Amino acid sequence: MTVVIVLEGALPSHFTVAVSPLAELAASLHVLTEYGHHADRAPWAEAVVRDAPEAFRDGLRRFSPLWAALRWRGFYAGLDPAVPGGATAAPGTAAARTPAPARLSLDAFAELTAYSCASGYLGFAFDRLLHEPRQAAALRRAASGLPEPHLALAEDLLRDARRLRSEVLGFLDLCRPVFFGALWAETGPLLAGAAHRIRQRLADEGPALALGALSPSGPPGGGGPPRVVFDKVHHAVITPVRTPVLLIPTLYGAPHLIVKNEPGLPPVVHFPVGAPVVGVTLARRRMLALTDPRRVRLCRLIARQSMTTADLAHRLSMTRPQVSRHLRALRDLGLVRTERQGRYVLYGLDVHAVERIGQDVATALQF
């Protein structure tokens, strides 16, 4: 399934690039809950959870559906129609002093929270969740098919939405002294720099190249109107000319690229900064390259020491053109390095690149 951003007629002005502490908080909470998927952050996550008070650990478990597969829309700007284009509220205004989730009406809070409890919004209608028994029954059915605590959180929402909203806001307030104050002091300036670079790229290169560079799964679509296609687990079509798009960089969200496109709200693309550029296609081609037994034998030889084409052909009982074709394929995939010594070219296996294949596959599948 794909998310398609149709760029016909789109200008840089149809995109707002903003830095969002709440969005980065959501990304960091996801890492704290699912650090098995974020090996590079695991030591940090384990230390935070280990040293955190019990109230924080309880909240991390209880509210985890809000930062799981379908990220809670309350973490993103654009909830307040008074703030044009989904941009961050101006400093010093009442909107800026009040977190976006706190400005939600109770019905809007219930609707957006229900989407996260059901881990989806297409095919669901939760706009009258607190007043319509059929919508409540649909939420229970959807949440019951998901891992806990999705159903427990849905039941809390249906039992007392006002109380749940207060408890969610209390947990988010607790995050600052526990870990997020220090994290944001470090990451905020880095994200501001990343946002500036994306704005510059939008202005200099245009939306197609700027958005296509946000993820290795997002090449410009071929044929038809200009567009960017992101390989995601849900389908959506976004037209910036009609509805401006908010772009938010993340460090702790890497390697995930998240697209938020809830009905009636401005679309959001929460994109990773500094994530390894490994697409599913490249990872798959690297694995397939090593299924050929001749290439495996070749790699075993050059893993021990660098060799010339002639030496490899002799040892493998192959012709030089055959060896050259295999080496070229492996080199194009970044698995073989070359070194020139005089008039000879030596080929060696990039062991680090081979070791990284497993991590690259995991990374590519999470974009």
N, C-alpha and C positions, 0 to 999 in steps of 0.2 A: 504494500500500500504506500501511497505517496502523499506528501503535502506539496502542492503546486502553487507557486507565487507567480501570477501572470503579470508581466512587466510592460505590456503594451501601453505606451503613453506615460509610463511611470517616470517621475523625476526624483532627484535627490530630496526634494522638499516633501515628497510623500512618505519619507522615512524619518522617524525621530530616534536618535541614539541617546540613551539615558543610562546612567549608573544607578543601580537600585540596591540599597542595603537589604531590604526585605527579600528581594529575589536571591541575593547571595546568601542570606540566612537560610532560605529554603534549600539551596544547593548544599550548604554545609550540613544541615540537618539530615538530608538524604545520605550524605557520606557517613555521618555518625550512626545511622540506622543500617546502612548497607555497605559497610566498609570492606566486606569480602569482595565487592565488585570494584573497589578502588584501592588496589594494592599499595600504590604510592602514598596514599593518605592513611593507611591502616594504623601505623604507629601513633600518629596524631590522634586519630579517632579513639583508639583504645585508651590513650592517656586521658582524654577529655571525659569519656564515660566513666573511667575508673575513679577519677577524682571529683566527679560531679556529685552534688547532693542527691538524696533519694528522690526528692520531688521532681528533679530534672529527669532522672532515669525513668521514673514512672510516666512522665509526660512524653518522653521520647518514644516509649512503646505505645502509649494510648493514642497519641495523635499522629502516628506514623503514616496513615493513609493520606494525610495532607501533603506530604512531600514524597510520596511513592510514585508509581508509574504516571498517574495523571496528577500533575502538580496542582495544588489548590490555587484557584485564580485570585484568592485574597492576598497572595504574595506579590502580585503584579500591579503596576500602575494602570490607570485607565478605568478604574471602578467609578470614579467621580466624573460625571459628564461635564462638570464645571471646569475641569482641567483639560483643555483641548488636546486632541491627538494622543491622549494617554500619557502625556509628558509628566514629569515630576512636578509637584506643586512648587510654587515660588517660595523661597526661604522667608520665614517670618510670618507667613499667612497661617490662618487657622487650619487649613488643609494640610500644611506641612507639619504642624505641631501634632496633628492627630493621625495615627497610623491608618492607612487605607482600610484594613479590615474593620476598624472601629467605626468607620463612617458608613458601613453597610447597614441598610435596613435589616430587620430581623428576617423578612421573607427572602431578601437577596442573599443574606448569610446562609440561610437554610438551603437555598437552591444551589449555590456554589459548593457548599460542603457536601451536599448529596452527590454531586457529580464525582467528587473524590472518593466518597464511600462506595460508589458504584463503579469507579474506575472507568468512566466513560460519560459522554454527554450526547452522542448521536443516538437517536432512538428513544431518549428519555425526555420526559417533561416533568420538571420539579419546580416549576414556577409558583405552584400553589401547594407545595408539599405540606405545609402546616395546616391546610384547610381542606385538602382533598384526600380522602382515605385511599383512593385508587393509586394516587402517586406514592403515598406512604407504603402501600403494599408492593408496588413496583420496586421501590428502593430496597425493601427487605429482601425481595427475591434476588435482586442483583448482588447485594452485599453478601448474602448467604453463600454464594458460590465462590467467594474470594477468601483468601487467608485472613485469619484474625489479625488485627482487631477491626477490620472493615465493618462487620456486622455490629459489633459492640459500639463503635462510634456512631453508626447509623441509628441504633436504638437510643443512644444518649441524645442525639439530635432530635428525634421524634418525641422523646419524653419531655425535654425542656431545652429548647433551642436557645433561649436567652441565657440560661445558666452555662450551656456549653460555649457560647460565644465569649462569655466572661472568662471561662477557664482557659480557652485557647489564647486569648489576649494575655492572660496572666502568665502562661507558659512562655509566650514570645518575649514578654518583659524579662522573665528569668534568664533567658538565653544570654543577654548582654553581660551580666556579671559573671556567669559561669564560663563563657568562652568567647562570645561574639564581639564583645568590645575590643579585645586584643586582636581578634582576627580581622575585623573591619579596619582597624588602624593600619594594618599591614597591607591588606588587599585593596582598600578603597583607592589609594593613589594609583596603583597598578591598573585598576579597571578604568579609572579616569583617562589614563594614557591610552588604553586600548580603545575606548570610546572615541577619543580624538582621532585616532588613526582610521577608524571606520568612517567617521564623518569626512575625513580628508579623501578617503578612497571613493566614497560615494560621489563627492564633488569632482574628483579628478578622472575617475574611470567609469562612473555610471553605476546604476543599480545592479545590472546583470553580473558584472565582474566582482563587485563588492559583495553581493550576497552569495555568489557561487563559491567564493573563497572562505565562507564561514564554516563549511564542512566538506570533507572529502566525499560525502554521499550526495553532494548537491551540485552537480554539473549543470550548466545551462541546458535547458531542454532543447532538443533538436526538432525542427519543423514547426510550422504554425507560428502563432504569436510568440515573441520572446518571453521566456519564463525560466525560473529556477525550480528544480525538482529536488526535494529532500526525501530520502528513503526512510519512512517512518512506519510505525505500526498502526497508524490511523490515516484516514483520507480526508483531505480538505483542499479547497481551492480558495486562494486569497488574491484579491485584486486591489493593490495599493491605491490605484486611481480613485476607487470608490471609497475605500476605508484605509486611511493611513496606517502604517505598520510601525510598531515600537520595537527597536532592537536594543537588547540588553546584554552586555558582556558578562561572563562568569569565569572565575578561576576554579572554584571548588566544584562547579558543575561539570567540568571536563571529565570524560569525553562526550557527555550527553549534549545534544542539541534539542531543545524543547520548543515546540510550536504550540502556543495557546490561541485557540480560535473559538471560544465560547460564543453562543448566539447572543447578539446584541452588544458585544463588547469589542473594543479594538483589538486586532490580532497582535500577538507578541512573539518575537523570535528571541529566545534566550540561548545565546550561542557561546561555545567554549573558547577561551583564550589560551593559546600555548598548548593545545592538545596535539598529540602525535598525528601527523597527516597520513593516516592509513585507512584506505577505503576497503570495503568488503571485497571488491573485485581484485585488488592487489593482494590482499591476504589469501584469497582463494587461489590465485595464480601461483603464489609462492608455494602453497601446499601441494598443488598439482604438479609443479615442476619437480618435486622430490618424490613423486610416485614412479617415475621412470627408473628402472633398475640400472640403466647405463649411467644416468646422471648421479644416482646414489653412489655407484662405484667411483665415478669421477670425483665427486665431492669428498669421499673418504680419502682419496689420494691427496688432493690439494688442501685438505684440513690439516694434514701432517706437515706439509711443506709446499711452497710455491713451485710450480712447474711450468715448462713451456708446452706449447701445443704439440710439438714433435715428441717430447718425452711422454706426454699423456697418450698420444696415439700409439706409441710403441708398447706401453704398459697395458693398455686396454685392448690391444689388437683391433684398433679402429683406424679409419683413414683420418688424415688431418682435417679435411673439410667437415667430417662428421663431428670430430671433437670441437672444432670451431663453432659449429651451429649450437651445440649444447652449451658451450661456454658463453656464447653471445646471449642465449636465452636466460641463463643464470645471472649474467652481468646486468642485463636489462631489468631484471627483477631486484637488483641490489643485493644479491647473495654472493657475488664473486667480485673481488677487487683485483686490480692489475698493478704491476710494478715493472717499469722498464729498466733493464740493466744492459747498457750498451745497445747492441742490435737485437737483443732478445726481449720478449715480453713474457713476464712470469705471471701466472694466474694462481690466486690463493682464495680459499673459502673465507668469507666474512663470517666467522663463527658467532660474533655478537649478533649479527642480523638473523642468523638461523635460530639462535637461542630466543630471539625476540618474537618469533613467529606465533607462538602460543599467546603471548600478551597482545600482539598485534591483532590477532583474530578476536580476542575478547574485547579489545578497544573498538575495533571496527563494528562489531555487532551492537555496541551500546550507543552509537551516534544517533 
